[in-house]
Amino acid sequence: MAFESSLRFGGLAGLSKLVRRLRRNHALEHATVHVLAHQRPSLKLVGQTTPSGFYLYGDVKPAEVERAVREAMDLLRGAPELAIHPRCGTNLAVTGLLAGLAAFAVSARPQRSRWLLLPQVLLASLWAVLIAQPLGALVQQRLTTLAPCDGVQIGSIQQRMVGGVPATFVPLRWPE
């Protein structure tokens, strides 16, 4: 009963806002990483999106990150493809899912020997990995990122050490 009432009084609307915010934050995280990588090609970063902003793990200064976020916001207006990143976890998830499903589908066929099945599983998994490359970018574009950044406000960027690695948090506030 409580679940039904939450749906009637904005539960799905609240979920929709949360997903939209996550997709926007994810897009801005990717664009920021693109900007930073262009400025410092040898820089190694890992990003993590949250509903309230995003983290960048790596050796960057908060002022450098803020400049990159502002530049990324401007660039996304004319280059929404910056919201897509080739090393995004979405790509890994799509690849793993497709490879696992391909292996499962092939292995579901009756065989006398598991060893005779191995080449078929490997081939099916390889095809799945090849298909996943462009599909991962499409999933990012359609499901996990949303490029427009109009109206976003950057909060006070914070940095701390997490497991010996600098973690920079970029808080974002979107107009609702």
C-alpha positions as CSV (number, residue, x, y, z in Angstrom):
1,M,0.0,0.0,0.0
2,A,2.8,2.4,0.9
3,F,4.5,1.7,-2.5
4,E,1.2,2.4,-4.4
5,S,0.8,5.7,-2.6
6,S,4.4,6.8,-3.3
7,L,3.7,6.1,-7.0
8,R,0.5,8.2,-6.9
9,F,2.2,11.1,-5.2
10,G,5.4,11.6,-7.2
11,G,7.4,8.4,-6.7
12,L,7.9,7.9,-10.4
13,A,8.4,11.6,-11.0
14,G,11.0,11.7,-8.3
15,L,12.7,8.7,-9.8
16,S,12.6,10.4,-13.2
17,K,14.3,13.5,-11.8
18,L,17.0,11.4,-10.1
19,V,17.8,9.5,-13.3
20,R,17.9,12.8,-15.3
21,R,20.2,14.3,-12.8
22,L,22.5,11.2,-12.8
23,R,22.6,11.3,-16.6
24,R,23.5,15.0,-16.7
25,N,26.2,14.5,-14.1
26,H,27.6,11.6,-16.0
27,A,27.7,13.6,-19.2
28,L,29.5,16.5,-17.5
29,E,31.9,14.1,-15.8
30,H,32.8,12.6,-19.2
31,A,33.2,16.0,-20.9
32,T,35.4,17.1,-18.0
33,V,37.6,14.0,-18.3
34,H,37.9,14.7,-22.1
35,V,39.0,18.3,-21.3
36,L,41.5,17.3,-18.7
37,A,42.9,14.5,-21.0
38,H,43.4,17.0,-23.8
39,Q,45.2,19.4,-21.5
40,R,47.3,16.6,-19.9
41,P,47.5,13.6,-22.2
42,S,49.4,11.4,-19.7
43,L,46.9,12.1,-16.9
44,K,45.2,9.0,-15.4
45,L,41.8,9.6,-14.0
46,V,38.8,7.5,-12.9
47,G,35.4,9.1,-12.6
48,Q,32.4,8.2,-10.5
49,T,29.0,9.9,-10.9
50,T,26.6,10.5,-8.0
51,P,23.2,12.2,-7.8
52,S,24.8,15.2,-6.3
53,G,27.8,15.6,-8.7
54,F,30.9,13.5,-9.5
55,Y,34.2,12.3,-8.3
56,L,37.5,12.3,-10.1
57,Y,40.2,10.1,-8.7
58,G,43.7,11.1,-9.8
59,D,46.3,13.8,-9.5
60,V,44.4,17.0,-10.3
61,K,44.1,20.2,-8.4
62,P,40.6,21.5,-7.5
63,A,41.2,24.7,-9.4
64,E,42.3,22.7,-12.5
65,V,39.1,20.6,-12.2
66,E,36.9,23.7,-11.9
67,R,38.3,25.3,-15.0
68,A,37.9,22.0,-16.9
69,V,34.2,21.6,-15.7
70,R,33.4,25.1,-16.9
71,E,35.1,24.5,-20.2
72,A,33.3,21.2,-20.5
73,M,29.9,22.9,-19.9
74,D,30.6,25.3,-22.7
75,L,31.8,22.6,-25.1
76,L,28.9,20.3,-24.5
77,R,26.5,22.9,-26.0
78,G,28.1,22.5,-29.4
79,A,29.7,19.1,-29.1
80,P,27.4,16.7,-27.2
81,E,29.6,13.8,-28.3
82,L,31.9,14.8,-25.4
83,A,29.3,13.2,-23.1
84,I,30.5,9.8,-24.5
85,H,33.7,8.3,-23.2
86,P,35.4,5.2,-24.6
87,R,36.6,4.0,-21.1
88,C,33.2,4.4,-19.4
89,G,32.0,1.7,-17.1
90,T,28.9,1.5,-19.2
91,N,31.0,0.0,-22.0
92,L,32.4,-2.6,-19.6
93,A,28.9,-3.5,-18.4
94,V,27.5,-3.8,-22.0
95,T,30.5,-5.9,-23.0
96,G,30.2,-8.2,-20.0
97,L,26.5,-8.6,-20.4
98,L,26.7,-9.4,-24.1
99,A,29.6,-11.8,-23.7
100,G,27.9,-13.5,-20.8
101,L,24.7,-13.9,-22.7
102,A,26.5,-15.2,-25.8
103,A,28.3,-17.8,-23.8
104,F,25.1,-18.8,-22.0
105,A,23.2,-19.1,-25.2
106,V,25.8,-21.3,-26.9
107,S,26.3,-23.4,-23.8
108,A,22.6,-24.1,-23.4
109,R,22.8,-26.3,-26.5
110,P,23.2,-30.0,-25.6
111,Q,26.8,-31.3,-26.2
112,R,28.5,-34.5,-25.4
113,S,31.6,-32.8,-24.1
114,R,32.1,-29.4,-22.5
115,W,35.5,-29.2,-24.2
116,L,33.8,-29.5,-27.6
117,L,31.7,-26.6,-26.6
118,L,34.6,-24.3,-25.7
119,P,35.5,-23.1,-29.2
120,Q,31.8,-22.2,-29.8
121,V,31.6,-20.3,-26.5
122,L,34.8,-18.4,-27.2
123,L,33.7,-17.5,-30.7
124,A,30.3,-16.3,-29.6
125,S,31.9,-14.3,-26.8
126,L,34.3,-12.7,-29.2
127,W,31.5,-11.7,-31.5
128,A,29.7,-10.2,-28.5
129,V,32.7,-8.2,-27.5
130,L,33.1,-6.8,-31.0
131,I,29.4,-5.9,-31.2
132,A,29.5,-4.3,-27.7
133,Q,32.1,-1.7,-28.8
134,P,29.7,0.5,-30.8
135,L,26.7,-0.6,-28.7
136,G,28.3,0.7,-25.5
137,A,28.6,4.2,-27.0
138,L,25.0,4.0,-28.1
139,V,23.9,3.0,-24.6
140,Q,25.8,5.9,-23.1
141,Q,24.2,8.3,-25.7
142,R,20.7,7.1,-25.2
143,L,20.5,5.9,-21.6
144,T,23.4,6.8,-19.2
145,T,24.3,10.4,-20.3
146,L,22.4,13.6,-21.1
147,A,24.5,16.3,-22.7
148,P,22.7,19.6,-22.1
149,C,24.2,21.5,-19.2
150,D,22.3,24.7,-19.2
151,G,21.6,26.1,-15.8
152,V,23.9,23.9,-13.8
153,Q,25.7,25.5,-10.8
154,I,29.1,24.2,-9.5
155,G,29.4,24.0,-5.8
156,S,32.6,24.2,-3.8
157,I,35.0,21.6,-5.2
158,Q,36.5,19.4,-2.4
159,Q,39.5,17.2,-2.4
160,R,40.6,14.5,0.0
161,M,42.7,11.3,-0.1
162,V,40.9,8.0,-0.6
163,G,43.2,5.0,-0.3
164,G,46.3,7.1,-1.1
165,V,44.7,8.6,-4.2
166,P,43.4,12.2,-4.4
167,A,39.6,12.2,-4.8
168,T,38.1,15.4,-6.1
169,F,34.4,15.9,-5.7
170,V,32.5,18.3,-8.0
171,P,29.1,19.1,-6.5
172,L,26.5,20.1,-9.0
173,R,23.1,21.8,-8.6
174,W,20.6,21.6,-11.5
175,P,17.5,23.7,-12.0
176,E,14.5,21.4,-11.5
